[in-house]
Every structure is written in structure tokens, then in C-alpha cells.
Amino acid sequence: MSDDRRSVKTYVPAEQKDRWREHADELDMSQSEFVRTMVQAGRRGFSTVESEKTAEPDPTGSDPKGQSLETRVETALADGPLSWEELVETVVGDFEDRLEDALDALQDRNRVRYNGRKGGYTLTDE
């Protein structure tokens, strides 16, 4: 994890976590990306339309499924009304699983390894 990023943990009921994981899987996202996107969507929901137009882009540069959030909301609501929780689940995804897959692939190619003495993942010298 870079110096400008921090880990955040939360505890939710098992049923809620299962729903989030299922929805994240549907969106081909990891749990971390799903939760991060839900939080960002919720925060954006409290801002004005004008501030959304001038807001800074997502610092990660991610755009799950290649659609804007507004497009994803419209698509989700096209089939009928959704509760806040259902809407959040529909428009977010999970980055954690994708990161794990990427790290596995990089380790398989001997580009990255985990080194507890150095505090985490490191690039190999190759």
C-alpha cells in the first residue's frame, strides 16, 4: 500500500456481507472496490449537482464496467424502483479479489513477492 493510502475496516452482518459479495461478483469487482465505490456513491449523493460537475476525478482512476455512475444508476433503475441499499449494491463492486488475482499472477511470473521483513509486497530484482 502506498504512503498516501490507508486501510479501513468495518464489521457488517454476515447476510449483508454475502449480499455485497454476490453483487460485487456480478459486477466483476473485489469486495474492497465494491465497498469503496459504495462509500464514494453515498458521498456523492450528498453533494449538489453543480459540485458533482466540478468534482475531482476518482483518485484511483477506476471506472468499473466503463460506465459513469449516472449511467449505471439509470440502468439499475430502468427495471423499477430500488431501495438505497439495493441501488448501492447495484452500482458498486469489489477490488480486493482482482488485486489478489493480480498479485498471484505477478508472483507466478516472479515479478512480485511477499517479504514480511520488508513490511509487505516488493518487486523482485529480475
Kinemage of the C-alpha trace (Angstrom):
@kinemage 1
@onewidth
@group {chain A} dominant
@subgroup {mainchain}
@vectorlist {calphas} color= white
{ca met a 1} P 0.000 0.000 0.000
{ca ser a 2} L 1.446 3.389 -0.915
{ca asp a 3} L 2.170 6.057 1.688
{ca asp a 4} L -0.868 8.102 0.636
{ca arg a 5} L -3.391 5.252 1.102
{ca arg a 6} L -4.732 3.745 4.312
{ca ser a 7} L -6.685 0.624 5.198
{ca val a 8} L -10.181 0.898 6.701
{ca lys a 9} L -12.072 -1.951 8.360
{ca thr a 10} L -15.747 -2.315 9.176
{ca tyr a 11} L -17.973 -5.043 10.545
{ca val a 12} L -21.331 -5.862 8.983
{ca pro a 13} L -23.844 -8.688 9.488
{ca ala a 14} L -22.922 -11.878 7.616
{ca glu a 15} L -26.058 -11.635 5.461
{ca gln a 16} L -25.134 -8.125 4.331
{ca lys a 17} L -21.567 -9.187 3.523
{ca asp a 18} L -22.937 -12.099 1.477
{ca arg a 19} L -25.207 -9.733 -0.486
{ca trp a 20} L -22.287 -7.370 -1.089
{ca arg a 21} L -20.037 -10.218 -2.250
{ca glu a 22} L -22.724 -11.540 -4.621
{ca his a 23} L -23.281 -8.107 -6.073
{ca ala a 24} L -19.555 -7.464 -6.327
{ca asp a 25} L -19.167 -10.764 -8.176
{ca glu a 26} L -21.952 -9.745 -10.578
{ca leu a 27} L -20.047 -6.523 -11.272
{ca asp a 28} L -16.717 -8.359 -11.539
{ca met a 29} L -15.337 -6.303 -8.652
{ca ser a 30} L -13.475 -7.172 -5.463
{ca gln a 31} L -15.076 -6.578 -2.073
{ca ser a 32} L -12.727 -3.676 -1.370
{ca glu a 33} L -13.561 -1.927 -4.643
{ca phe a 34} L -17.264 -2.578 -4.069
{ca val a 35} L -17.223 -1.000 -0.597
{ca arg a 36} L -15.017 1.897 -1.728
{ca thr a 37} L -17.369 2.583 -4.619
{ca met a 38} L -20.422 2.377 -2.327
{ca val a 39} L -18.890 4.930 0.026
{ca gln a 40} L -17.993 7.239 -2.864
{ca ala a 41} L -21.501 6.876 -4.320
{ca gly a 42} L -23.019 7.685 -0.948
{ca arg a 43} L -20.827 10.730 -0.515
{ca arg a 44} L -21.690 11.941 -3.993
{ca gly a 45} L -25.357 11.508 -3.130
{ca phe a 46} L -24.991 14.278 -0.538
{ca ser a 47} L -23.355 16.770 -2.897
{ca thr a 48} L -25.120 19.151 -5.244
{ca val a 49} L -25.378 18.538 -8.953
{ca glu a 50} L -23.092 21.515 -9.600
{ca ser a 51} L -20.407 20.278 -7.235
{ca glu a 52} L -20.514 16.888 -8.956
{ca lys a 53} L -19.733 18.569 -12.260
{ca thr a 54} L -16.667 20.263 -10.794
{ca ala a 55} L -15.552 17.437 -8.515
{ca glu a 56} L -12.097 15.989 -8.918
{ca pro a 57} L -11.927 12.641 -10.694
{ca asp a 58} L -11.696 9.409 -8.743
{ca pro a 59} L -8.093 9.302 -7.473
{ca thr a 60} L -7.748 5.642 -8.405
{ca gly a 61} L -8.856 6.326 -11.957
{ca ser a 62} L -11.174 3.329 -11.787
{ca asp a 63} L -14.382 3.260 -13.747
{ca pro a 64} L -15.953 -0.147 -13.101
{ca lys a 65} L -17.616 -1.588 -16.200
{ca gly a 66} L -16.510 1.520 -18.130
{ca gln a 67} L -19.668 3.469 -17.304
{ca ser a 68} L -20.231 6.693 -15.431
{ca leu a 69} L -22.021 6.425 -12.112
{ca glu a 70} L -25.009 8.295 -13.513
{ca thr a 71} L -25.329 5.816 -16.388
{ca arg a 72} L -25.111 2.881 -14.006
{ca val a 73} L -27.819 4.394 -11.759
{ca glu a 74} L -30.123 4.966 -14.728
{ca thr a 75} L -29.545 1.418 -15.960
{ca ala a 76} L -30.224 -0.004 -12.497
{ca leu a 77} L -33.472 1.943 -12.144
{ca ala a 78} L -34.729 1.081 -15.642
{ca asp a 79} L -36.337 -2.117 -14.318
{ca gly a 80} L -38.150 -0.371 -11.472
{ca pro a 81} L -37.610 1.233 -8.091
{ca leu a 82} L -34.780 0.149 -5.797
{ca ser a 83} L -34.102 0.920 -2.139
{ca trp a 84} L -30.948 2.838 -1.252
{ca glu a 85} L -29.224 -0.403 -0.258
{ca glu a 86} L -30.277 -2.170 -3.466
{ca leu a 87} L -29.146 0.767 -5.573
{ca val a 88} L -25.799 0.948 -3.806
{ca glu a 89} L -25.318 -2.791 -4.302
{ca thr a 90} L -26.162 -2.435 -7.976
{ca val a 91} L -23.677 0.301 -8.813
{ca val a 92} L -20.594 -0.793 -6.884
{ca gly a 93} L -18.028 -3.538 -6.961
{ca asp a 94} L -15.140 -5.157 -5.205
{ca phe a 95} L -11.480 -4.551 -5.961
{ca glu a 96} L -9.945 -6.896 -3.369
{ca asp a 97} L -10.398 -10.108 -5.387
{ca arg a 98} L -8.978 -8.500 -8.529
{ca leu a 99} L -5.951 -7.269 -6.577
{ca glu a 100} L -5.383 -10.747 -5.174
{ca asp a 101} L -5.560 -12.219 -8.686
{ca ala a 102} L -3.087 -9.616 -9.964
{ca leu a 103} L -0.672 -10.297 -7.108
{ca asp a 104} L -0.952 -14.054 -7.704
{ca ala a 105} L -0.171 -13.569 -11.396
{ca leu a 106} L 2.775 -11.277 -10.641
{ca gln a 107} L 4.116 -13.748 -8.083
{ca asp a 108} L 3.707 -16.609 -10.585
{ca arg a 109} L 5.839 -14.601 -13.032
{ca asn a 110} L 8.322 -13.845 -10.228
{ca arg a 111} L 7.795 -10.076 -10.576
{ca val a 112} L 6.493 -9.539 -7.031
{ca arg a 113} L 6.943 -11.401 -3.769
{ca tyr a 114} L 5.741 -11.008 -0.213
{ca asn a 115} L 8.510 -10.136 2.231
{ca gly a 116} L 7.379 -9.829 5.843
{ca arg a 117} L 10.742 -8.438 6.919
{ca lys a 118} L 10.362 -5.548 4.492
{ca gly a 119} L 6.764 -4.960 5.506
{ca gly a 120} L 4.855 -6.420 2.580
{ca tyr a 121} L 4.938 -6.972 -1.134
{ca thr a 122} L 8.065 -5.956 -3.036
{ca leu a 123} L 9.261 -6.015 -6.614
{ca thr a 124} L 11.805 -8.693 -7.362
{ca asp a 125} L 15.216 -7.774 -8.728
{ca glu a 126} L 14.576 -9.527 -12.037
